[in-house]
Amino acid sequence: MDAIECIRTRRSIRGFRTDPVSKDALSEVVETAMWSPSYKNSQPWEVMVLSGSKKKELSKYMVELFEKGTPPCPDIPEPVTWPKTEGARIADLFRKRTEVSGIDLNAPEILKKAKVANFNFYRAPHAIYLFQDSSLTPWSLFDIGLFAQSLMLAAHAKGLGTVPQAFATDYAHNIKDFLNIPASKKLVLGISIGYPDPASPVNAFRTDRVETDEIVTWIE
Ligand SMILES: Cc1cc2nc3c(=O)[nH]c(=O)nc-3n(C[C@H](O)[C@H](O)[C@H](O)COP(=O)(O)O)c2cc1C
């Protein structure tokens, strides 16, 4: 698959096979992502790959925190409001997903299930956490975003599925304690990774994109 096809066919995967991915394959995905550009080649990304019992224990811990009603404390706060344009795109996504699934995705019990599925990393055999030093500027957050995309594309090129997950950072403080990560690090993103389950109905849904004219201005 060439780069154009890889970018255009990557999708968030939320249904995984349970069989693990080899350490070699996971290493190759991470090493490929390391070739992402970064401000002055600062490479401001730190990666933790979780598998096996440690991953399961962390999921259980996050679900417990959630069920106890612990308020989320992500290092990057969840947006409370969106500008009109982006807000309308989000509403559109929810409307289409509701139409396809027949489930009201805004219903509180469905939101609760969605959170728990996130904390369980959608049953993927591995979870990746991306960290960076808290004293870095927003430019470095930009860099780690590029890293995340490269990682997901490299995974896709190797037949692996991924989903980036802000929700998997909800309990950043507890997660860092659990993983022995210093409090001075910012937990940026969680990414579930594994082989996509082709039979999973949740993987059948495809997001769309706005028309190009909506975002591009051509000036000559
Ligand atoms: C920074 C970021 C955070 C996201 N957080 C979540 C999340 O917590 N849970 C989830 O299921 N998907 C999450 N997503 C996935 C988006 O919903 C998804 O990328 C978007 O709907 C477009 O769909 P696609 O990835 O299939 O192209 C996140 C994506 C990004 C880039």
The ligand as an SDF file (V2000), in Angstrom:
LIG
                    3D

 31 33  0  0  0  0  0  0  0  0999 V2000
   -6.8950   13.4550   19.9370 C   0  0  0  0  0  0  0  0  0  0  0  0
   -7.9690   12.4210   19.6570 C   0  0  0  0  0  0  0  0  0  0  0  0
   -8.6970   11.8910   20.7230 C   0  0  0  0  0  0  0  0  0  0  0  0
   -9.6580   10.9050   20.4840 C   0  0  0  0  0  0  0  0  0  0  0  0
  -10.2790   10.3260   21.5490 N   0  0  0  0  0  0  0  0  0  0  0  0
  -11.0860    9.2680   21.3500 C   0  0  0  0  0  0  0  0  0  0  0  0
  -11.6000    8.5390   22.4730 C   0  0  0  0  0  0  0  0  0  0  0  0
  -11.3770    8.8790   23.6370 O   0  0  0  0  0  0  0  0  0  0  0  0
  -12.3390    7.4370   22.2080 N   0  0  0  0  0  0  0  0  0  0  0  0
  -12.5950    7.0030   20.9340 C   0  0  0  0  0  0  0  0  0  0  0  0
  -13.2680    5.9900   20.7700 O   0  0  0  0  0  0  0  0  0  0  0  0
  -12.1350    7.6900   19.8540 N   0  0  0  0  0  0  0  0  0  0  0  0
  -11.3790    8.7890   20.0230 C   0  0  0  0  0  0  0  0  0  0  0  0
  -10.8260    9.4360   18.9500 N   0  0  0  0  0  0  0  0  0  0  0  0
  -11.0960    8.9480   17.5850 C   0  0  0  0  0  0  0  0  0  0  0  0
  -12.0020    9.9110   16.7970 C   0  0  0  0  0  0  0  0  0  0  0  0
  -13.3230    9.7680   17.2240 O   0  0  0  0  0  0  0  0  0  0  0  0
  -11.8510    9.5710   15.3090 C   0  0  0  0  0  0  0  0  0  0  0  0
  -10.5190    9.7790   14.9160 O   0  0  0  0  0  0  0  0  0  0  0  0
  -12.7660   10.4390   14.4310 C   0  0  0  0  0  0  0  0  0  0  0  0
  -14.1250   10.1850   14.6890 O   0  0  0  0  0  0  0  0  0  0  0  0
  -12.5000   10.1960   12.9450 C   0  0  0  0  0  0  0  0  0  0  0  0
  -12.6780    8.8280   12.6380 O   0  0  0  0  0  0  0  0  0  0  0  0
  -11.5250    7.9290   12.0220 P   0  0  0  0  0  0  0  0  0  0  0  0
  -10.3680    7.9110   12.9900 O   0  0  0  0  0  0  0  0  0  0  0  0
  -12.1320    6.5780   11.8490 O   0  0  0  0  0  0  0  0  0  0  0  0
  -11.1050    8.5450   10.7100 O   0  0  0  0  0  0  0  0  0  0  0  0
   -9.9040   10.4590   19.1570 C   0  0  0  0  0  0  0  0  0  0  0  0
   -9.1900   11.0380   18.0940 C   0  0  0  0  0  0  0  0  0  0  0  0
   -8.2170   11.9770   18.3390 C   0  0  0  0  0  0  0  0  0  0  0  0
   -7.4000   12.5230   17.1930 C   0  0  0  0  0  0  0  0  0  0  0  0
  1  2  1  0
  2  3  1  0
  2 30  2  0
  3  4  2  0
  4  5  1  0
  4 28  1  0
  5  6  2  0
  6  7  1  0
  6 13  1  0
  7  8  2  0
  7  9  1  0
  9 10  1  0
 10 11  2  0
 10 12  1  0
 12 13  2  0
 13 14  1  0
 14 15  1  0
 14 28  1  0
 15 16  1  0
 16 17  1  0
 16 18  1  0
 18 19  1  0
 18 20  1  0
 20 21  1  0
 20 22  1  0
 22 23  1  0
 23 24  1  0
 24 25  2  0
 24 26  1  0
 24 27  1  0
 28 29  2  0
 29 30  1  0
 30 31  1  0
M  END
$$$$
